[in-house]
């Protein structure tokens, strides 16, 4: 049993962590959702660790304080890209906390993780969960809770790594773009690879190639390829074109810590992904901006510039788009809907693009064409999901560079049924036939409210009345629940076996469940499902099959 780690062993752990991330950097790179110039996460983290390892190797003392100081300085000097800079801050925090001890115990290792998480979160101007920050925080919290005096540090770090793996598996649930891509967070995986390298030294393991299971529930993730998780539209809408990185050294005598803080605040007004870290001896800067010259001018007010790097992310985007032109998949899917819940359902069914729209906010033909053109596919199926959008979708066929097929869905339930009938392995004609057949078996209704007083189809309506719509208004009242059940009563036929309720943004989940329970008791032969739709205007969208 090992109770503590000496300075000499910690040196070996750092070197092995750098070695392991370097060997496995391609896997981490393959997890990148955005392949922009500073998006090669594995490569950037590897370069950061190699710089730290070089500094540690050159350290002539085995005292913990000296090793930790070398680790912190080396990581900051070699930090590259967002992921590398954040990693350097995690290592800086760990080093700061552990340097005060002659050896590292479970307690001091836990304090190191806690400090590492705190410093990293502070360094990021807009921390986002579902990233490396989430993983380091989860490990820190587990370590702090479970660390005890004189415990086996080998087993302790193994348990901490398992807590990190559990957190990593949850990152797609916190960051929707990861779930759509079918991968876990690249930075989180890179951090765990490095700490696995630390652990292997303690455990006497020489394994270099790690078996990863980093896929999540998405067909797109069958291979870690650009095609699997490259969202062209997101990249073509890059707001800030230039990734700028440099050091500020040899500060002016009049420069203060407050000046560094004000510099950070200036960058936040002209760019994003802002990281300004360090002290009066040296500051590391990373920012995405359209004004790299302005960034450098402000920086020169603090001191001298060193190791300057500016990369054009738009140019790399163009190269990727050019490459994609030769790599078109057979089919793509575009759906129109309103409501975050409905959009999430379509995305879970692997629809490539969601256009926000519906009643009162119909997308134009150009909106639809642009959404289709952004998908690297030869044939695009479009699901308008509203009768007022079908004509615009047909017009989009004339201006899109893709071959569009419009499936004339007039509501969301029809759109979902059509998507479920899609078979990526089948022919274009068969898919059209199957999807068309699928929408004919759906009966949909909606529950909303009257916006003015009127008389329609011999039904007297007052402004604010709750109304149930099949093809016409068939139910009215003052309570949403009663109108919803009455609507379904009017729509019900003997061959219906499934009732699905999509509740809108003005309905609470418990209210929807209450309606579903009443329907279950009333129609015992039917399965009743409830889903959050989040749609505006409509309390419920109802589907009967």
FIMARFI-528122 format. One record per residue (C-alpha): z, x, y; residue number from 1. Coordinates in steps of 0.05 Angstrom, whole numbers. Layout:
N
<site <Z; X; Y>; NUM> ...
***
This chain:
545
<site <0; 0; 0>; 1> <site <-19; 26; 69>; 2> <site <27; 6; 126>; 3> <site <-5; 44; 183>; 4> <site <-68; 80; 206>; 5> <site <-66; 150; 235>; 6> <site <-110; 176; 291>; 7> <site <-152; 216; 241>; 8> <site <-164; 154; 197>; 9> <site <-180; 112; 259>; 10> <site <-232; 164; 278>; 11> <site <-264; 155; 209>; 12> <site <-262; 80; 216>; 13> <site <-300; 83; 282>; 14> <site <-353; 129; 254>; 15> <site <-362; 85; 193>; 16> <site <-366; 22; 236>; 17> <site <-422; 55; 276>; 18> <site <-457; 76; 211>; 19> <site <-453; 6; 180>; 20> <site <-480; -31; 241>; 21> <site <-537; 20; 246>; 22> <site <-556; 8; 173>; 23> <site <-553; -68; 181>; 24> <site <-579; -75; 251>; 25> <site <-646; -105; 229>; 26> <site <-610; -163; 197>; 27> <site <-570; -176; 260>; 28> <site <-634; -170; 302>; 29> <site <-667; -223; 258>; 30> <site <-613; -273; 277>; 31> <site <-633; -271; 351>; 32> <site <-651; -339; 378>; 33> <site <-684; -310; 440>; 34> <site <-727; -248; 427>; 35> <site <-725; -225; 500>; 36> <site <-720; -151; 520>; 37> <site <-644; -150; 518>; 38> <site <-640; -197; 458>; 39> <site <-643; -145; 402>; 40> <site <-570; -156; 387>; 41> <site <-564; -111; 326>; 42> <site <-600; -53; 359>; 43> <site <-560; -59; 423>; 44> <site <-494; -62; 386>; 45> <site <-514; -3; 343>; 46> <site <-532; 39; 404>; 47> <site <-465; 21; 435>; 48> <site <-427; 41; 373>; 49> <site <-467; 105; 363>; 50> <site <-448; 125; 434>; 51> <site <-375; 110; 420>; 52> <site <-379; 149; 354>; 53> <site <-410; 209; 390>; 54> <site <-353; 210; 440>; 55> <site <-301; 202; 386>; 56> <site <-332; 258; 345>; 57> <site <-328; 304; 405>; 58> <site <-255; 287; 416>; 59> <site <-214; 349; 397>; 60> <site <-148; 312; 387>; 61> <site <-126; 266; 331>; 62> <site <-74; 233; 375>; 63> <site <-85; 158; 379>; 64> <site <-86; 158; 455>; 65> <site <-143; 209; 457>; 66> <site <-184; 174; 402>; 67> <site <-176; 107; 437>; 68> <site <-196; 137; 504>; 69> <site <-259; 167; 473>; 70> <site <-276; 101; 439>; 71> <site <-270; 62; 504>; 72> <site <-310; 111; 547>; 73> <site <-364; 123; 495>; 74> <site <-375; 49; 484>; 75> <site <-381; 34; 558>; 76> <site <-428; 93; 570>; 77> <site <-474; 71; 513>; 78> <site <-469; -4; 524>; 79> <site <-538; -35; 523>; 80> <site <-557; -108; 533>; 81> <site <-510; -167; 538>; 82> <site <-485; -158; 467>; 83> <site <-472; -84; 475>; 84> <site <-434; -93; 540>; 85> <site <-391; -149; 511>; 86> <site <-377; -105; 449>; 87> <site <-356; -48; 495>; 88> <site <-305; -94; 528>; 89> <site <-277; -116; 461>; 90> <site <-269; -43; 441>; 91> <site <-240; -26; 509>; 92> <site <-187; -80; 501>; 93> <site <-171; -58; 430>; 94> <site <-166; 14; 451>; 95> <site <-121; -1; 510>; 96> <site <-71; -39; 468>; 97> <site <-71; 9; 409>; 98> <site <-69; 74; 449>; 99> <site <6; 65; 464>; 100> <site <24; 75; 391>; 101> <site <22; 138; 348>; 102> <site <-5; 97; 290>; 103> <site <-37; 29; 282>; 104> <site <3; -24; 244>; 105> <site <-15; -96; 230>; 106> <site <24; -115; 292>; 107> <site <-11; -65; 337>; 108> <site <-79; -82; 307>; 109> <site <-66; -156; 323>; 110> <site <-47; -137; 395>; 111> <site <-112; -97; 398>; 112> <site <-154; -157; 377>; 113> <site <-116; -201; 426>; 114> <site <-129; -153; 484>; 115> <site <-201; -144; 462>; 116> <site <-214; -218; 464>; 117> <site <-180; -225; 532>; 118> <site <-220; -167; 564>; 119> <site <-286; -193; 535>; 120> <site <-275; -264; 560>; 121> <site <-256; -238; 629>; 122> <site <-319; -195; 632>; 123> <site <-367; -253; 621>; 124> <site <-377; -296; 683>; 125> <site <-393; -359; 644>; 126> <site <-363; -352; 574>; 127> <site <-399; -393; 521>; 128> <site <-368; -415; 456>; 129> <site <-408; -406; 392>; 130> <site <-419; -332; 408>; 131> <site <-386; -265; 393>; 132> <site <-330; -288; 440>; 133> <site <-312; -345; 393>; 134> <site <-309; -298; 333>; 135> <site <-264; -246; 366>; 136> <site <-218; -301; 392>; 137> <site <-212; -332; 323>; 138> <site <-194; -265; 292>; 139> <site <-145; -250; 348>; 140> <site <-109; -317; 339>; 141> <site <-106; -308; 263>; 142> <site <-81; -237; 269>; 143> <site <-28; -253; 321>; 144> <site <-2; -311; 279>; 145> <site <1; -273; 213>; 146> <site <19; -201; 231>; 147> <site <87; -178; 205>; 148> <site <123; -112; 206>; 149> <site <111; -63; 149>; 150> <site <57; -106; 116>; 151> <site <-2; -79; 78>; 152> <site <-54; -67; 133>; 153> <site <-111; -63; 83>; 154> <site <-99; -135; 60>; 155> <site <-84; -156; 131>; 156> <site <-151; -132; 159>; 157> <site <-187; -163; 99>; 158> <site <-155; -230; 116>; 159> <site <-173; -221; 190>; 160> <site <-246; -210; 169>; 161> <site <-245; -273; 128>; 162> <site <-220; -312; 188>; 163> <site <-277; -281; 228>; 164> <site <-328; -303; 175>; 165> <site <-301; -374; 177>; 166> <site <-308; -375; 253>; 167> <site <-378; -346; 248>; 168> <site <-400; -401; 200>; 169> <site <-378; -453; 252>; 170> <site <-418; -422; 310>; 171> <site <-479; -467; 299>; 172> <site <-434; -528; 309>; 173> <site <-412; -500; 377>; 174> <site <-480; -477; 400>; 175> <site <-535; -528; 384>; 176> <site <-592; -478; 392>; 177> <site <-563; -438; 333>; 178> <site <-561; -501; 290>; 179> <site <-633; -517; 308>; 180> <site <-652; -445; 292>; 181> <site <-616; -447; 226>; 182> <site <-575; -384; 238>; 183> <site <-505; -361; 257>; 184> <site <-491; -323; 321>; 185> <site <-521; -253; 320>; 186> <site <-466; -220; 362>; 187> <site <-412; -249; 319>; 188> <site <-446; -222; 256>; 189> <site <-453; -154; 288>; 190> <site <-380; -151; 306>; 191> <site <-360; -169; 235>; 192> <site <-406; -114; 207>; 193> <site <-371; -63; 251>; 194> <site <-302; -86; 231>; 195> <site <-325; -86; 158>; 196> <site <-341; -13; 168>; 197> <site <-270; -3; 194>; 198> <site <-241; -38; 133>; 199> <site <-283; 0; 83>; 200> <site <-251; 66; 103>; 201> <site <-181; 38; 90>; 202> <site <-202; 6; 25>; 203> <site <-241; 68; 1>; 204> <site <-306; 28; -3>; 205> <site <-372; 66; 7>; 206> <site <-417; 5; 7>; 207> <site <-470; 8; 61>; 208> <site <-517; -51; 47>; 209> <site <-482; -117; 56>; 210> <site <-503; -183; 24>; 211> <site <-505; -235; 79>; 212> <site <-507; -311; 76>; 213> <site <-523; -327; 148>; 214> <site <-567; -387; 138>; 215> <site <-544; -456; 159>; 216> <site <-569; -525; 141>; 217> <site <-641; -521; 167>; 218> <site <-707; -514; 132>; 219> <site <-729; -468; 188>; 220> <site <-678; -416; 165>; 221> <site <-710; -402; 98>; 222> <site <-731; -336; 127>; 223> <site <-703; -299; 187>; 224> <site <-769; -296; 224>; 225> <site <-789; -307; 295>; 226> <site <-825; -370; 273>; 227> <site <-760; -397; 244>; 228> <site <-721; -397; 309>; 229> <site <-767; -379; 366>; 230> <site <-769; -434; 418>; 231> <site <-831; -420; 461>; 232> <site <-815; -473; 512>; 233> <site <-746; -444; 527>; 234> <site <-775; -374; 537>; 235> <site <-834; -397; 578>; 236> <site <-784; -429; 626>; 237> <site <-747; -363; 638>; 238> <site <-714; -372; 706>; 239> <site <-697; -298; 718>; 240> <site <-751; -249; 698>; 241> <site <-720; -180; 703>; 242> <site <-665; -153; 659>; 243> <site <-632; -99; 701>; 244> <site <-580; -49; 675>; 245> <site <-549; 13; 706>; 246> <site <-485; 51; 721>; 247> <site <-453; 60; 789>; 248> <site <-420; 129; 791>; 249> <site <-391; 175; 844>; 250> <site <-363; 117; 885>; 251> <site <-360; 123; 960>; 252> <site <-292; 142; 986>; 253> <site <-286; 75; 1021>; 254> <site <-304; 33; 959>; 255> <site <-247; -10; 932>; 256> <site <-235; -54; 871>; 257> <site <-245; -114; 917>; 258> <site <-314; -88; 936>; 259> <site <-332; -87; 861>; 260> <site <-309; -160; 855>; 261> <site <-350; -179; 916>; 262> <site <-411; -144; 886>; 263> <site <-403; -185; 822>; 264> <site <-400; -249; 863>; 265> <site <-464; -230; 900>; 266> <site <-501; -220; 835>; 267> <site <-479; -288; 810>; 268> <site <-515; -320; 869>; 269> <site <-582; -287; 853>; 270> <site <-582; -284; 776>; 271> <site <-548; -299; 711>; 272> <site <-520; -262; 650>; 273> <site <-479; -222; 701>; 274> <site <-434; -168; 674>; 275> <site <-400; -120; 722>; 276> <site <-346; -80; 687>; 277> <site <-309; -15; 699>; 278> <site <-266; 14; 753>; 279> <site <-272; 62; 812>; 280> <site <-292; 119; 765>; 281> <site <-353; 83; 736>; 282> <site <-382; 12; 735>; 283> <site <-431; -16; 684>; 284> <site <-478; -69; 711>; 285> <site <-521; -119; 672>; 286> <site <-558; -177; 706>; 287> <site <-620; -221; 698>; 288> <site <-651; -232; 766>; 289> <site <-717; -242; 802>; 290> <site <-695; -192; 855>; 291> <site <-679; -126; 821>; 292> <site <-689; -90; 887>; 293> <site <-636; -132; 920>; 294> <site <-589; -118; 862>; 295> <site <-599; -43; 870>; 296> <site <-590; -47; 946>; 297> <site <-523; -81; 938>; 298> <site <-502; -31; 885>; 299> <site <-518; 28; 930>; 300> <site <-466; 3; 979>; 301> <site <-414; 22; 926>; 302> <site <-439; 90; 901>; 303> <site <-495; 126; 865>; 304> <site <-539; 96; 811>; 305> <site <-549; 126; 741>; 306> <site <-587; 108; 678>; 307> <site <-627; 54; 712>; 308> <site <-667; 6; 666>; 309> <site <-708; -54; 689>; 310> <site <-748; -95; 638>; 311> <site <-796; -153; 650>; 312> <site <-776; -210; 604>; 313> <site <-837; -252; 624>; 314> <site <-884; -197; 600>; 315> <site <-851; -195; 533>; 316> <site <-855; -270; 531>; 317> <site <-930; -267; 543>; 318> <site <-937; -218; 486>; 319> <site <-898; -263; 440>; 320> <site <-940; -323; 460>; 321> <site <-1003; -284; 446>; 322> <site <-977; -266; 378>; 323> <site <-958; -338; 364>; 324> <site <-1030; -361; 376>; 325> <site <-1049; -328; 311>; 326> <site <-989; -356; 273>; 327> <site <-995; -432; 278>; 328> <site <-959; -474; 226>; 329> <site <-995; -535; 199>; 330> <site <-953; -589; 232>; 331> <site <-907; -601; 291>; 332> <site <-866; -662; 311>; 333> <site <-852; -690; 381>; 334> <site <-807; -750; 393>; 335> <site <-789; -789; 456>; 336> <site <-718; -816; 462>; 337> <site <-660; -823; 510>; 338> <site <-589; -805; 489>; 339> <site <-558; -740; 464>; 340> <site <-538; -772; 398>; 341> <site <-608; -796; 383>; 342> <site <-637; -729; 404>; 343> <site <-589; -694; 357>; 344> <site <-610; -739; 299>; 345> <site <-683; -724; 311>; 346> <site <-668; -649; 316>; 347> <site <-629; -652; 250>; 348> <site <-692; -681; 220>; 349> <site <-729; -619; 245>; 350> <site <-768; -651; 301>; 351> <site <-794; -592; 342>; 352> <site <-790; -622; 412>; 353> <site <-751; -679; 442>; 354> <site <-777; -711; 507>; 355> <site <-725; -748; 545>; 356> <site <-751; -817; 561>; 357> <site <-752; -890; 543>; 358> <site <-743; -955; 580>; 359> <site <-744; -945; 656>; 360> <site <-761; -870; 648>; 361> <site <-828; -863; 615>; 362> <site <-855; -792; 608>; 363> <site <-925; -779; 634>; 364> <site <-985; -757; 594>; 365> <site <-976; -687; 622>; 366> <site <-903; -686; 601>; 367> <site <-924; -704; 530>; 368> <site <-982; -654; 529>; 369> <site <-937; -597; 552>; 370> <site <-885; -612; 500>; 371> <site <-939; -611; 446>; 372> <site <-972; -548; 472>; 373> <site <-906; -510; 468>; 374> <site <-904; -519; 392>; 375> <site <-941; -466; 350>; 376> <site <-975; -517; 305>; 377> <site <-1046; -539; 292>; 378> <site <-1030; -613; 286>; 379> <site <-976; -649; 326>; 380> <site <-949; -717; 308>; 381> <site <-922; -755; 369>; 382> <site <-872; -812; 363>; 383> <site <-870; -851; 429>; 384> <site <-815; -898; 406>; 385> <site <-831; -947; 462>; 386> <site <-892; -992; 471>; 387> <site <-897; -971; 544>; 388> <site <-905; -897; 525>; 389> <site <-960; -905; 472>; 390> <site <-1016; -906; 524>; 391> <site <-991; -843; 558>; 392> <site <-987; -809; 490>; 393> <site <-1059; -828; 476>; 394> <site <-1079; -799; 543>; 395> <site <-1042; -734; 526>; 396> <site <-1092; -724; 469>; 397> <site <-1146; -711; 521>; 398> <site <-1109; -656; 558>; 399> <site <-1070; -622; 503>; 400> <site <-1096; -558; 470>; 401> <site <-1067; -582; 404>; 402> <site <-1094; -636; 358>; 403> <site <-1049; -696; 370>; 404> <site <-1037; -755; 324>; 405> <site <-1000; -813; 356>; 406> <site <-957; -853; 308>; 407> <site <-949; -919; 347>; 408> <site <-874; -927; 341>; 409> <site <-846; -978; 390>; 410> <site <-772; -964; 381>; 411> <site <-726; -909; 358>; 412> <site <-712; -938; 288>; 413> <site <-787; -937; 274>; 414> <site <-790; -865; 299>; 415> <site <-734; -843; 254>; 416> <site <-765; -879; 194>; 417> <site <-832; -846; 208>; 418> <site <-801; -777; 213>; 419> <site <-765; -788; 147>; 420> <site <-832; -805; 114>; 421> <site <-863; -739; 138>; 422> <site <-880; -688; 84>; 423> <site <-898; -619; 110>; 424> <site <-932; -603; 44>; 425> <site <-978; -663; 45>; 426> <site <-1046; -674; 77>; 427> <site <-1056; -700; 148>; 428> <site <-1086; -766; 123>; 429> <site <-1030; -779; 73>; 430> <site <-977; -765; 125>; 431> <site <-1009; -814; 173>; 432> <site <-1013; -867; 119>; 433> <site <-941; -857; 95>; 434> <site <-912; -856; 166>; 435> <site <-951; -918; 186>; 436> <site <-927; -954; 125>; 437> <site <-856; -932; 138>; 438> <site <-853; -961; 209>; 439> <site <-879; -1029; 184>; 440> <site <-816; -1037; 141>; 441> <site <-768; -1031; 201>; 442> <site <-741; -1088; 242>; 443> <site <-705; -1066; 305>; 444> <site <-663; -1101; 357>; 445> <site <-625; -1081; 420>; 446> <site <-563; -1105; 457>; 447> <site <-563; -1096; 532>; 448> <site <-546; -1137; 594>; 449> <site <-584; -1181; 642>; 450> <site <-598; -1147; 709>; 451> <site <-609; -1212; 745>; 452> <site <-601; -1287; 736>; 453> <site <-663; -1321; 707>; 454> <site <-689; -1372; 658>; 455> <site <-730; -1344; 601>; 456> <site <-754; -1380; 538>; 457> <site <-709; -1439; 556>; 458> <site <-648; -1393; 558>; 459> <site <-607; -1394; 622>; 460> <site <-583; -1323; 638>; 461> <site <-534; -1300; 691>; 462> <site <-533; -1230; 719>; 463> <site <-487; -1188; 675>; 464> <site <-495; -1230; 612>; 465> <site <-497; -1191; 547>; 466> <site <-563; -1204; 513>; 467> <site <-590; -1190; 443>; 468> <site <-665; -1176; 438>; 469> <site <-708; -1181; 375>; 470> <site <-778; -1189; 400>; 471> <site <-751; -1239; 450>; 472> <site <-681; -1252; 475>; 473> <site <-647; -1288; 417>; 474> <site <-573; -1282; 434>; 475> <site <-529; -1282; 496>; 476> <site <-455; -1281; 513>; 477> <site <-400; -1245; 550>; 478> <site <-375; -1200; 493>; 479> <site <-417; -1143; 465>; 480> <site <-389; -1150; 394>; 481> <site <-405; -1225; 389>; 482> <site <-475; -1217; 416>; 483> <site <-488; -1158; 369>; 484> <site <-467; -1197; 307>; 485> <site <-506; -1258; 330>; 486> <site <-568; -1216; 341>; 487> <site <-563; -1188; 270>; 488> <site <-552; -1258; 243>; 489> <site <-617; -1280; 276>; 490> <site <-654; -1219; 250>; 491> <site <-627; -1221; 179>; 492> <site <-672; -1237; 120>; 493> <site <-659; -1238; 45>; 494> <site <-694; -1172; 32>; 495> <site <-652; -1131; 81>; 496> <site <-607; -1080; 45>; 497> <site <-588; -1032; 101>; 498> <site <-561; -1043; 172>; 499> <site <-556; -984; 220>; 500> <site <-522; -986; 287>; 501> <site <-535; -933; 341>; 502> <site <-482; -942; 395>; 503> <site <-495; -923; 467>; 504> <site <-458; -883; 519>; 505> <site <-417; -944; 542>; 506> <site <-389; -960; 473>; 507> <site <-329; -927; 441>; 508> <site <-334; -904; 369>; 509> <site <-276; -948; 346>; 510> <site <-312; -1008; 376>; 511> <site <-375; -992; 337>; 512> <site <-335; -983; 274>; 513> <site <-302; -1051; 286>; 514> <site <-371; -1084; 290>; 515> <site <-393; -1047; 227>; 516> <site <-331; -1070; 189>; 517> <site <-345; -1143; 206>; 518> <site <-418; -1136; 184>; 519> <site <-396; -1103; 119>; 520> <site <-351; -1162; 103>; 521> <site <-404; -1212; 123>; 522> <site <-464; -1180; 87>; 523> <site <-434; -1150; 24>; 524> <site <-502; -1135; -5>; 525> <site <-519; -1089; 53>; 526> <site <-500; -1018; 68>; 527> <site <-477; -1012; 141>; 528> <site <-483; -944; 177>; 529> <site <-459; -925; 246>; 530> <site <-485; -867; 288>; 531> <site <-473; -844; 359>; 532> <site <-537; -853; 398>; 533> <site <-512; -840; 468>; 534> <site <-569; -881; 497>; 535> <site <-562; -909; 568>; 536> <site <-571; -984; 584>; 537> <site <-567; -1008; 511>; 538> <site <-499; -1019; 479>; 539> <site <-531; -1018; 410>; 540> <site <-598; -1004; 379>; 541> <site <-600; -1041; 312>; 542> <site <-643; -1024; 252>; 543> <site <-652; -1070; 192>; 544> <site <-688; -1045; 129>; 545> 
***
